[in-house]
Structure formats: structure tokens, C-alpha cells
Amino acid sequence: MKYKLVAIDLDDTLLADDLTISPQTIDAIQETIKKGVVVTLATGRMYQSAKKYAKEINLDVPIITYQGAYVKNVLSEEILYQKLMPSDVSIEIITTLKEMNKVVQIYLEDELYVEKEHPYIQKYSKLSQVPYHIVDDLVEIIKQKERLPMKILTIDEPEKIKEMLELFTPLYQNKVHITISKPQFLEFSHPEATKGQAIQYIANKMGITLDEVIAIGDSYNDRDMLQIAGLGVAMENGHPDIKEIANYITKTNNDHGVWEVLQKFILKGE
């Protein structure tokens, strides 16, 4: 078998627009696993949000969550890999975002915290199917409880998100990993918390080389995993910049694109 590990993004990749996984794709994943290939998820979602999909497709492997900040086994609940943001940088970013009057979400110990209600937050919670906790001060909760964030996220219109990316990137180069996941989400995490680095960790642990890896994604936060994988696959519905660096472009998330990849490169053995 040429490929031994398949890492699949969730939103706009494995999940259709209605946030479901097609039965034929689930069947293909199960057939792939039966052939001895490791299949995992690589998502920006929280672990508590991603694990229900992992259980739906019956994965008994470490899954990559929080863009690569948190790698945890679905069944044993063993944490294999964790990269948390430094408190000083976290506080600085939160303070700056608040001064800009932006929506701010922080993630501590796989729980979501915000300071006040906002339609963006409500929509995010519904999309990810996780609750959120409202606190008086996000900075104080980091200071008082001495807990480090897995990531910080702000939500805005896509054009404003691009402007913030251009603003923050030079300020925190090498200190923080900053990426756009969905067009309206800008995410901050540990500099080593990327999908690509998490995949390298899992591959090394399992004795798999990177040329034996397939990575499938659609957005900027999938870039490094597509670049390091032996086969980097972009979705037809993916961002043009991601499609440009891909080795292969599959069908859209609504047209069983992941199923097509598994059929073409593993199950039919092309």
C-alpha cells in the first residue's frame, strides 16, 4: 500500500454544507481502515466538537484539533500532543482585539469562553455544536486560573479578517501561528500548533514517512499539511490559493470529494 495515513479536514471538506458525512464516504473510510491505512481528522474545531464526527465514522486513533494544538485519542482519551499559547502573548492579543472592539473567543481546557453575547458567537456555537461560557474578563480568567489558551479566535466580515491578518502577522511572526480557517475566522495559536506539524508527529509515532501521507483540505489552515504530505489534495470548493499548491483537486464537499480520493488512491489502488 503506497499510502498509510490519511488526514482529513472537517468543515467544507469531509462535511457537506449541511454538516453531515455522506454514508458512502463513511463506508469508504471504513474500507480504507480495513486495508490497514490510518485515517484521522485534522481540524481547527475544538476536540469536543470534532470527536462526535470521529465516533460517527468509528475512528480509534488520535485526531488533530485546534489547528494542531491538541492531539487526543478518541476512545482512550489519551492526550498525545498539546501546544498552548504563552500567557503574555495571549493577553496582549486579547487586549488588542478588545480595543479594536472585535469579537473575541478563547479556548481553555477544551471549553469556549467569551465576554458577552453576540450574533457571531451564537452562530459559531450553533455551527460547532458546543456551548460557550460568558465571563466578565477574558484576560483575568487567564491570570487567575493560570490556564493557557489552546487558541484565540476572532470573527468578522471576510475583508476585515484579511486586514487583521495583514496587521497581526508581522507583529507576531515566529511567536504565534495566525491563520484564516473559514473566511470569517481569524485564529491565533502556538507557533508549533499547525496541522502539518501535528501530522508529522503522528506519522513519526506510527513509523510512517510523509510521502506515505494523504492530506485533504480546503482552506488556508490546511496549507502546511498539503505541502508536507506525499499527496496534498484540495477540494474543488477550496480557496484558489490552496488549489494552486495541491497535487490533486477532488470534487466538492457536497459531491463526495473525500470518497473520490479514497477510491482513486487507496481502494482502487491507482
C-alpha positions as CSV (number, residue, x, y, z in Angstrom):
1,M,0.0,0.0,0.0
2,K,1.6,3.3,-1.1
3,Y,-0.3,5.4,1.4
4,K,-0.5,4.6,5.1
5,L,-2.0,7.7,6.7
6,V,-4.9,9.9,5.5
7,A,-5.6,13.2,7.3
8,I,-8.9,14.9,6.5
9,D,-10.1,18.4,7.3
10,L,-13.7,18.6,8.6
11,D,-15.6,21.8,7.5
12,D,-16.0,22.2,3.8
13,T,-14.0,19.0,3.2
14,L,-15.4,15.9,4.9
15,L,-18.6,17.6,6.0
16,A,-21.1,18.7,3.4
17,D,-22.7,22.1,3.7
18,D,-25.4,20.6,6.0
19,L,-22.6,19.4,8.3
20,T,-23.2,15.7,7.6
21,I,-20.9,13.0,6.3
22,S,-22.4,11.0,3.4
23,P,-22.9,7.3,4.1
24,Q,-20.8,6.4,1.0
25,T,-17.9,8.4,2.4
26,I,-18.2,6.7,5.8
27,D,-18.2,3.3,4.0
28,A,-15.1,4.3,2.1
29,I,-13.3,5.4,5.2
30,Q,-14.1,2.0,6.9
31,E,-12.9,0.1,3.8
32,T,-9.7,2.2,3.9
33,I,-9.1,1.4,7.6
34,K,-9.7,-2.4,6.8
35,K,-6.8,-2.2,4.4
36,G,-4.5,-1.1,7.2
37,V,-4.5,2.6,6.4
38,V,-4.7,5.0,9.4
39,V,-7.4,7.6,8.9
40,T,-7.6,10.7,11.1
41,L,-9.2,14.1,11.3
42,A,-7.3,17.4,11.1
43,T,-9.5,20.3,12.1
44,G,-9.5,23.7,13.6
45,R,-12.5,22.7,15.6
46,M,-12.4,22.0,19.4
47,Y,-11.9,18.4,20.4
48,Q,-15.3,18.2,21.9
49,S,-16.8,19.3,18.6
50,A,-14.7,17.0,16.4
51,K,-14.9,13.8,18.5
52,K,-18.6,13.2,17.6
53,Y,-17.7,13.0,13.9
54,A,-14.7,10.8,14.8
55,K,-17.1,8.5,16.7
56,E,-19.6,8.5,13.8
57,I,-17.0,7.1,11.5
58,N,-15.7,4.8,14.2
59,L,-12.1,6.1,14.5
60,D,-9.9,4.7,17.2
61,V,-6.9,7.0,16.6
62,P,-5.5,10.3,17.7
63,I,-7.3,13.2,16.0
64,I,-5.8,16.6,15.3
65,T,-7.9,19.5,16.7
66,Y,-7.4,23.3,17.3
67,Q,-5.3,23.5,14.1
68,G,-2.8,21.1,15.6
69,A,-2.6,22.4,19.2
70,Y,-4.4,19.4,20.6
71,V,-4.0,15.7,19.5
72,K,-6.1,13.3,21.5
73,N,-7.2,9.7,21.1
74,V,-10.9,9.4,20.6
75,L,-11.5,6.2,22.6
76,S,-8.7,6.1,25.2
77,E,-8.9,9.9,25.6
78,E,-5.1,9.9,25.9
79,I,-3.6,13.3,25.1
80,L,-0.6,12.8,22.8
81,Y,0.4,16.3,21.8
82,Q,-0.5,19.7,23.2
83,K,0.8,23.2,22.4
84,L,-0.6,26.0,24.4
85,M,-0.2,29.8,23.8
86,P,2.1,31.7,26.1
87,S,0.1,33.9,28.6
88,D,1.9,37.2,27.9
89,V,1.2,37.0,24.1
90,S,-2.3,35.7,24.7
91,I,-3.1,38.6,27.0
92,E,-1.6,41.1,24.5
93,I,-3.7,39.7,21.6
94,I,-6.9,39.6,23.6
95,T,-6.4,43.2,24.8
96,T,-5.7,44.5,21.3
97,L,-8.7,42.8,19.8
98,K,-10.9,44.2,22.6
99,E,-9.5,47.7,22.0
100,M,-10.5,47.2,18.3
101,N,-14.0,46.3,19.5
102,K,-13.7,42.8,18.0
103,V,-15.5,39.6,19.0
104,V,-13.0,37.5,21.0
105,Q,-13.3,33.8,21.8
106,I,-10.7,31.9,23.9
107,Y,-10.4,28.2,24.4
108,L,-9.2,26.8,27.7
109,E,-9.1,23.1,28.5
110,D,-11.5,22.3,25.6
111,E,-14.1,24.9,26.8
112,L,-15.1,28.1,25.0
113,Y,-15.1,31.4,26.8
114,V,-16.5,34.8,25.7
115,E,-17.3,38.1,27.5
116,K,-20.7,38.9,26.1
117,E,-23.4,37.7,23.7
118,H,-23.0,38.4,20.1
119,P,-24.7,37.1,16.9
120,Y,-21.3,35.9,15.6
121,I,-20.8,33.9,18.8
122,Q,-24.2,32.4,18.7
123,K,-23.8,31.4,15.1
124,Y,-20.4,29.9,15.8
125,S,-21.8,27.9,18.7
126,K,-24.6,26.5,16.6
127,L,-22.2,25.6,13.8
128,S,-19.7,23.8,16.0
129,Q,-22.4,22.4,18.3
130,V,-20.6,23.4,21.5
131,P,-21.8,25.7,24.4
132,Y,-19.9,28.8,25.5
133,H,-19.3,30.3,28.9
134,I,-19.7,34.1,29.5
135,V,-17.2,35.6,31.9
136,D,-16.5,39.2,33.0
137,D,-12.9,39.4,31.7
138,L,-11.1,37.0,29.4
139,V,-7.7,38.4,30.5
140,E,-8.5,37.9,34.2
141,I,-9.6,34.3,33.7
142,I,-6.1,33.5,32.2
143,K,-4.3,35.3,35.0
144,Q,-6.4,34.0,37.9
145,K,-6.6,30.4,36.9
146,E,-3.2,30.3,35.3
147,R,-4.6,28.4,32.3
148,L,-3.1,28.8,28.9
149,P,-5.3,29.1,25.8
150,M,-5.3,26.4,23.1
151,K,-6.3,29.2,20.7
152,I,-7.8,32.6,20.4
153,L,-10.4,33.3,17.6
154,T,-12.0,36.5,16.3
155,I,-14.9,36.7,13.9
156,D,-15.7,39.4,11.3
157,E,-16.5,40.0,7.7
158,P,-14.0,38.3,5.3
159,E,-12.5,41.6,4.1
160,K,-11.9,42.7,7.7
161,I,-10.4,39.3,8.6
162,K,-7.9,39.7,5.8
163,E,-7.0,43.2,7.0
164,M,-6.4,41.8,10.6
165,L,-4.3,39.0,9.2
166,E,-2.0,41.6,7.5
167,L,-2.0,43.7,10.7
168,F,-1.1,40.9,13.2
169,T,1.2,38.7,11.1
170,P,4.3,41.0,11.1
171,L,3.7,41.8,14.8
172,Y,3.8,38.2,16.0
173,Q,6.0,36.5,13.4
174,N,7.5,33.3,15.0
175,K,5.6,34.0,18.2
176,V,2.2,32.9,17.2
177,H,0.6,30.9,14.4
178,I,-2.0,33.0,12.7
179,T,-4.4,31.6,10.1
180,I,-7.7,32.0,8.4
181,S,-9.8,28.9,8.8
182,K,-13.2,30.0,7.4
183,P,-13.2,33.3,5.6
184,Q,-14.8,35.0,8.6
185,F,-12.5,33.3,11.2
186,L,-9.0,34.5,12.2
187,E,-7.3,32.2,14.6
188,F,-4.2,32.6,16.8
189,S,-2.3,29.6,18.3
190,H,1.1,28.4,19.4
191,P,3.7,28.6,16.6
192,E,4.0,24.9,16.5
193,A,0.2,24.3,16.6
194,T,-0.3,23.6,12.9
195,K,-1.9,20.7,11.1
196,G,1.3,19.9,9.3
197,Q,3.4,19.7,12.4
198,A,0.7,17.6,14.2
199,I,0.6,15.2,11.2
200,Q,4.4,14.9,11.3
201,Y,4.2,14.0,15.0
202,I,1.6,11.3,14.4
203,A,3.4,9.9,11.4
204,N,6.7,9.7,13.3
205,K,5.0,8.0,16.2
206,M,3.5,5.4,13.8
207,G,6.6,4.8,11.8
208,I,5.1,6.4,8.7
209,T,7.0,8.6,6.3
210,L,5.5,11.8,5.0
211,D,5.5,10.6,1.4
212,E,3.0,7.9,2.7
213,V,0.6,10.6,3.8
214,I,-2.5,11.9,2.1
215,A,-3.8,15.3,3.4
216,I,-7.2,16.6,2.3
217,G,-8.4,20.2,2.9
218,D,-9.8,23.4,1.5
219,S,-8.6,26.5,3.3
220,Y,-5.5,28.4,4.5
221,N,-5.2,26.5,7.7
222,D,-4.7,23.3,5.6
223,R,-1.8,24.8,3.6
224,D,1.1,23.3,5.5
225,M,-0.4,19.8,5.8
226,L,-1.0,19.7,2.0
227,Q,2.6,20.9,1.5
228,I,4.2,18.3,3.7
229,A,2.1,15.3,2.6
230,G,3.1,12.9,-0.2
231,L,-0.2,13.7,-1.7
232,G,-1.8,17.1,-0.9
233,V,-5.5,17.2,-2.0
234,A,-7.6,20.3,-2.3
235,M,-11.4,20.3,-2.6
236,E,-12.9,21.8,-5.7
237,N,-14.7,24.2,-3.4
238,G,-11.4,25.1,-1.8
239,H,-9.7,28.5,-1.8
240,P,-7.9,29.2,-5.1
241,D,-4.5,29.6,-3.3
242,I,-4.9,26.1,-1.7
243,K,-5.9,24.5,-5.0
244,E,-2.8,26.0,-6.6
245,I,-0.4,24.2,-4.3
246,A,-2.3,20.9,-4.3
247,N,-1.1,17.7,-6.1
248,Y,-4.7,16.8,-6.9
249,I,-8.1,18.5,-6.8
250,T,-11.0,16.4,-6.0
251,K,-14.8,17.0,-6.2
252,T,-16.6,19.4,-3.8
253,N,-17.6,18.6,-0.2
254,N,-21.2,18.2,-1.5
255,D,-20.1,15.8,-4.2
256,H,-18.3,13.3,-2.1
257,G,-14.9,14.6,-2.8
258,V,-13.2,12.7,0.1
259,W,-14.9,9.5,-1.2
260,E,-13.4,10.1,-4.6
261,V,-9.9,10.5,-3.2
262,L,-10.1,7.2,-1.2
263,Q,-11.5,5.3,-4.2
264,K,-8.8,6.6,-6.6
265,F,-5.7,6.4,-4.5
266,I,-6.4,3.6,-2.0
267,L,-9.4,1.4,-2.6
268,K,-8.8,1.1,-6.4
269,G,-5.1,1.3,-5.8
270,E,-4.2,3.8,-8.5
